[in-house]
Amino acid sequence: LGRVLPAAAFRDDLAADGLIIDSTDAGPLGAAGSSAIVMHNPDEFLRIAQGISNRSTRSDNDALRHILGVQSHVRKATADIAVAIKRRPDLEDKFGQSTLDTRLRHTAELLIAGLPVLAVKVGIKGFDTHANQKGSHARLLAQVASATSSFRKVMREANLWRNVVMVTVSEFGRRPAQNGSAGTDHGTAAPMFVMGGSIQGGLYGQTPSLTDLNAGDLKHSLDFRAVYATLSRKLWGVDPQTFGAGQFQPLGFL
């Protein structure tokens, strides 16, 4: 996405290519040329960003000119975010108290307020369950279910759900077999959940076998780049060849 979003034809009118809420991990938004902005929450970002100098971006020093250019971009993004913050709804009573709830609430408030942005990344930690997985995994999945359900509800009430696509990603998969600590270890395959008012639901790919394994790992049937190829072409009108996924045809979910 860090290579796709800068290629979107309509990005000049945006506050930023991407927004990363309450995380320093850019994940799929991280790439040279991408203008993703990180914030803990909108109010704190506004307070800090308003202190950025209005100094001119002209300089004979290449490094300084780059820094000043970044400042100029942040000032523009800050102005757009400030407008959205002032007219955002208060949705605190629409969400739960988990960290993911809070991050999706900030996302919903800014989107409903009309903040122009291509993608928003939020995160939830704790899925690295090498030990005593059963209880913690159930708790985390309950948080994901509750927070995404709340997000869907407020987006539907705002008549925006058909304009939103939610995609889950992970930095690692899990092995199917339990280890000696009542957990599971890192694997090479994982599911991706795609949600939204325009999504054609169903299972894309094949249900993985729990017995036909590759050195203890699940065998994936669908390359994750096919999902990104679909999002790239269908959402942003960018040729998947932009990030080396031109060989993947868009899937039917969008």
C-alpha positions in Angstrom: 0.0 0.0 0.0 2.9 2.3 0.6 3.6 2.1 -3.1 0.0 1.9 -4.3 -1.5 5.0 -2.5 1.0 7.6 -3.9 0.0 6.4 -7.4 -3.8 7.1 -6.9 -4.9 9.8 -9.3 -7.0 11.7 -6.8 -4.4 11.9 -4.0 -3.6 15.6 -4.5 -6.8 16.6 -2.7 -6.0 14.4 0.3 -4.7 15.3 3.8 -2.4 12.3 3.6 -2.1 9.0 1.8 -2.6 7.1 5.0 -3.3 7.6 8.7 -1.8 5.4 11.4 -3.7 5.8 14.7 -2.0 5.0 18.0 0.9 3.0 16.5 4.4 3.6 15.3 4.3 0.5 13.1 3.4 1.7 9.6 2.8 -1.9 8.4 1.6 -2.0 4.8 1.5 1.8 4.7 5.3 2.1 5.1 7.3 2.7 1.9 9.5 5.4 0.4 7.3 8.1 -1.2 4.2 7.4 1.0 2.9 10.3 3.1 1.4 8.4 6.1 0.8 10.4 9.3 1.0 8.8 12.7 -1.1 10.1 15.6 -1.9 8.8 19.1 -5.3 10.5 18.9 -6.6 13.5 16.9 -6.5 16.1 19.7 -3.0 15.3 20.7 -1.8 15.4 17.1 -3.4 18.8 16.5 -1.8 20.2 19.6 1.7 19.1 18.7 1.4 19.8 15.0 0.2 23.4 15.5 3.6 24.1 17.0 5.4 23.3 13.7 7.3 26.3 12.3 5.8 28.2 9.3 9.3 28.7 8.0 9.7 28.9 4.2 10.6 25.7 2.4 13.3 27.5 0.4 16.9 26.5 1.2 20.1 25.7 -0.6 20.8 22.8 1.7 19.2 19.6 0.3 18.7 18.0 3.7 17.2 21.1 5.2 15.0 21.6 2.2 13.6 18.1 2.6 12.9 18.7 6.3 11.1 21.9 5.5 9.1 20.2 2.8 7.9 17.6 5.2 6.9 20.4 7.6 4.9 22.1 4.8 3.1 18.8 4.2 2.3 18.3 7.8 1.0 21.8 8.1 -1.5 21.2 5.2 -2.5 17.8 6.7 -2.9 19.5 10.1 -5.3 22.1 8.6 -7.4 19.4 7.1 -7.4 17.3 10.3 -8.3 20.4 12.4 -11.4 21.0 10.2 -12.4 17.4 10.7 -11.8 17.5 14.5 -14.0 20.6 14.9 -17.0 19.0 13.2 -16.5 15.3 14.2 -19.3 13.6 16.1 -18.8 12.3 19.6 -19.1 8.5 19.3 -17.7 7.5 22.7 -21.0 5.9 23.8 -21.1 3.9 20.6 -17.9 1.9 21.3 -16.5 -0.3 24.0 -13.5 0.4 26.2 -10.8 -1.7 24.5 -7.8 -0.2 22.7 -9.1 -1.3 19.4 -12.5 0.2 20.1 -10.8 3.5 20.9 -8.8 3.5 17.7 -11.8 2.6 15.5 -13.8 5.3 17.2 -11.2 7.9 16.3 -11.3 6.5 12.8 -15.1 6.7 12.6 -15.3 10.2 13.9 -12.7 11.5 11.4 -14.3 9.7 8.5 -17.8 10.9 9.4 -16.4 14.4 9.7 -15.2 14.1 6.1 -11.4 13.8 6.6 -10.0 13.1 3.1 -7.7 10.1 3.4 -7.2 6.9 1.4 -6.4 4.4 4.2 -6.4 4.3 8.0 -4.3 1.7 9.9 -5.2 0.7 13.4 -3.7 -2.2 15.4 -4.3 -4.6 18.2 -1.5 -6.5 20.0 -1.4 -9.7 21.9 -1.9 -12.3 19.2 1.7 -13.7 19.5 0.3 -16.6 21.6 3.1 -19.0 22.1 1.8 -20.0 25.5 -1.6 -20.4 27.1 -3.4 -19.4 23.9 -6.9 -20.5 24.5 -8.1 -17.8 27.0 -6.1 -14.8 25.6 -7.0 -15.7 22.0 -10.7 -15.8 22.8 -10.5 -12.5 24.6 -8.7 -10.8 21.7 -11.2 -12.2 19.1 -14.0 -10.9 21.2 -12.5 -7.4 21.2 -12.1 -7.6 17.4 -15.7 -8.7 17.0 -17.1 -6.1 19.3 -15.0 -3.2 17.9 -15.6 -4.0 14.2 -19.3 -4.5 14.9 -19.5 -1.1 16.5 -17.6 0.5 13.7 -19.9 -1.1 11.1 -23.0 0.1 13.0 -21.9 3.8 13.1 -20.8 3.7 9.5 -24.2 2.4 8.5 -25.9 5.1 10.5 -23.8 7.7 8.7 -24.6 6.1 5.3 -20.9 5.4 4.8 -20.6 1.7 5.1 -20.8 1.1 1.4 -17.8 3.4 1.0 -15.6 1.6 3.5 -13.6 -1.6 3.2 -12.0 -3.1 6.3 -9.2 -5.6 5.9 -7.3 -7.5 8.6 -3.6 -8.2 8.2 -1.0 -9.8 10.4 2.7 -9.9 10.4 2.7 -13.7 10.8 0.5 -16.8 10.6 0.2 -19.6 13.1 1.1 -23.3 13.0 -1.9 -25.6 13.4 -0.4 -27.9 16.0 -0.3 -27.0 19.7 3.2 -26.6 21.1 4.4 -27.8 24.5 3.2 -24.5 26.2 -0.5 -24.8 25.3 0.1 -22.3 22.5 0.9 -22.2 18.8 4.1 -21.0 17.1 4.7 -18.7 14.1 3.5 -20.2 10.8 3.5 -19.3 7.1 -0.3 -18.8 6.4 -3.1 -16.8 8.0 -6.6 -15.7 7.2 -7.5 -12.2 6.0 -11.0 -10.9 6.8 -12.5 -8.4 4.4 -15.6 -6.4 5.5 -17.7 -3.6 4.0 -21.1 -2.6 2.6 -19.9 -3.3 -1.0 -18.2 -6.6 -0.2 -19.4 -9.9 -1.8 -19.1 -12.2 1.1 -17.8 -15.8 1.1 -14.7 -17.8 1.3 -12.0 -17.0 -1.3 -9.4 -19.7 -1.6 -9.7 -23.1 -0.1 -10.1 -24.2 3.5 -6.6 -25.3 4.5 -5.9 -28.9 5.4 -4.8 -29.6 9.0 -3.1 -32.8 7.9 -1.5 -32.0 4.5 1.2 -29.7 5.8 4.5 -28.3 4.7 7.0 -29.1 7.4 4.3 -28.5 10.0 3.0 -25.3 8.3 -0.4 -24.8 6.6 -0.3 -24.7 2.8 -1.9 -21.5 1.6 -4.2 -21.6 -1.4 -4.4 -17.8 -2.0 -1.5 -15.4 -2.3 -2.1 -12.3 -0.2 -0.9 -10.2 -3.1 -4.1 -11.1 -4.9 -6.1 -9.4 -2.1 -3.9 -6.2 -2.4 -4.2 -6.4 -6.2 -8.0 -6.4 -5.8 -7.9 -3.4 -3.5 -5.4 -1.6 -5.6 -7.4 -1.8 -8.8 -11.0 -1.6 -7.4 -10.6 1.0 -4.7 -7.8 3.3 -6.0 -7.6 2.6 -9.7 -3.9 1.7 -9.5 -2.4 -1.0 -11.7 -1.2 -3.9 -9.4 2.0 -3.9 -11.4 2.9 -0.8 -9.4 3.9 -3.1 -6.6 4.9 -6.2 -8.6 1.5 -7.9 -8.4 0.4 -7.5 -12.0 0.2 -11.3 -12.4 -2.7 -11.5 -9.9 -6.2 -11.0 -11.2 -8.7 -9.1 -8.9 -10.8 -11.4 -6.7 -14.6 -11.3 -6.8 -15.1 -9.9 -3.3 -15.1 -6.3 -4.5 
